[in-house]
Amino acid sequence: MDTATQLITIAAVLLGSLTTYATNQLVEWSKRRETRRVRWDERKLDAYAEYIGQVRAVIHANVLLYEVSGGMRAMPRSEHELSMDLTEASAAQSIAFERVMLLAEDGVVDAAHAVQEATAAIGWQARGVVAGSLEDWRRLNSAAFTAINRFHQSARADLGVSGIFEGEQHSARGLLLPGSRAAE
């Protein structure tokens, strides 16, 4: 073998080694990036689920306080105790909201702000800060659940979940609120 052939062989081996090394580095970088993405998606999912759970707890506490203070339901707990439960639930919701703010993209953050506003309006009427009729109460709850559905849809888009549920079929189910007792 002459020197030129040996140099070409050595260059080919070096080129093959460098190509293999570069390919392996790219594959490892891609795996690490995917692992980070999945980890953040898992954290987002946890934050979104925790937030909606806290929102539901606040709505439930609002309903109990509203119904007891309006004489629609009797409970062994006083209005003051129910108001304190609502205060605790609202604090937990605020903390969960902050976690969403840290992790979510803009559309989810905007939807979460709408949920915060809607649940606050329910709370104001439940606590008697704002006067309103039962129909006003129903409209506030309907608006809150519409905001929750928008949050769900934004969160699903952020997480890359396909499909929608905000359409006619889902919304047609409406709220499962009892009928007005005055109508009976």
N, C-alpha and C positions, 0 to 999 in steps of 0.2 A: 504494500500500500504506500502510495506516495503521501506527502505531507498535506496536500490540498484535500485529499479524500479524508484523511484523519481530522483535519480542521472542520470539514463539513459535517462529519459524524459527531464530533464534540459539540458543534453549534446546534445540531439537531437535537442532541440529548439535552443540552441546556435549554433550548427553546421548549422542548417537551416538558421539562421539569418546571420551568417558569409558568407555562400554560396550565399545568396540573395544579400548581400552587395557587395561581390566581383564581382558577375555577373553584377550588376548595374554599378559598377565602370568601368568594362571592356566595357560595352555597351556605356557609356558616353565617355570614352576615344576614342573609335572607332568613335563615332559621331564627336567629336572634331577634330580628325585626318582627317576624310573625309572632314569636313568643311574647314580645312586649305588647304588640297590638292585642293579642288575645287576653293578656293579663289586664290591660286597661279596659277592654270590653267587659271582662268579668267584674271589674270594680265599678264600672258605669252601671251595669245591670243591677248589681247589689245596691248601689246608691239610688237608682230609679225605683226599684222595688221597695226599698226602705222608705223612700219619700212618699210614695203612693200609699203605703201602709199607714204612715203617720197622718196623711191627709184624710184617709178613711176614719182613723181614730178620732180626729178633730171633728169631722162631720157627725160621727156617732155621738160624741159628747155634746155637740151643738143641739142635735135632735133631742137628746134626753133633757137637756136644760130647757129648751124651748117648750117641749111638751109638758114638763112638770110645772114650769112657771106659768104656762097658759091653761093649766087645769085639764089637759088632755090625757094625762097619765099620772097615776099615783105610784110613788116609789118610797121605800123606807129611807132614802137619802134626801137631805135637805137641798134646797136651791143653792145654798152656799157651798155645800160639798160638791155638788155637780158643777158649779162655777169653778171651783178649785181644780176639779178633774179636767175641765176644759182648758184652764190655764196651763196645767202640766202637759196636756196633749199638744197645745199650741206651741209650747216651748220645744217639745220634741220635734214637731213639724218644722220649726224654724231651723233647728240644727240639721235636720235631714235636707232642708232646702239649701243650706250653705254647702253641703257636700255635693249636691247637684251642681251648684254654681261653680265649684272647683273642677268638676270633671266633664261637664256637658258642653256640647257645641251650642252656637248661638240660638238655633231654632228651639232646642230643648229648654234653654234658659228662658227664652221669651214665653214659651208655653208654661213653664213653672211659675213665672211671675203672674200669669193670668190665673193660674190655680190659686196662688197666694191671695190675690185680690178677691177672687170669688169666695174662698173660704172665710176670709176676713169679713166680707159682707154678711155671710150667714151668721157668723159669730156676733156681729154687732146687733143683729135683730134678736138672736137667741138671748143675749145678755140684757136686752132692753135699751141699748144705747140708741138704736134707731127703731122708731115705731113702724109697724107694718102689719098688714092683714095676713091671713093664712095663704091667700093667693100670692101675695108678695113673697112669702116664705117659700112657696113652691117654685116660683120663678127664680129665686136666688139659688135654690138647690138644683134646679134644672140647668142654670148657667154654670154652676160648679161642676156638674157632671159633664157638660159639654167641654169645659176647660180641661177636665181630667182626660177625656177622650182625645183631645188635641195633644195633650202631654204624651199620652200613650203613643199616638201616631208619630210624634216627633222623636220620641225615645226609640221607637222601633226603627225609624229611618236612620238614626244615629248609630244604632247597633247593627245595621245591615239586615234587619229582619224583613223578609219579603211579605207582600200582601198588605191589605188595609182592612180595617174593621170600622172605620168612621163613616162608611157609606150608609145608604138607606136602610139596609137590612139591620144593621146594629142600632142605628138611631131610632128606628121604628119601634124598638122594644120599649123605649121610654123609661121613665123612672118608676120604680116600684114603691110608690107612695100610697098610703091609704086614702080612700075617698074622703071628701069633706063630710063631717058628721052633721052639718047643717042641712045637707042634701037628703039625709036619711030622715 
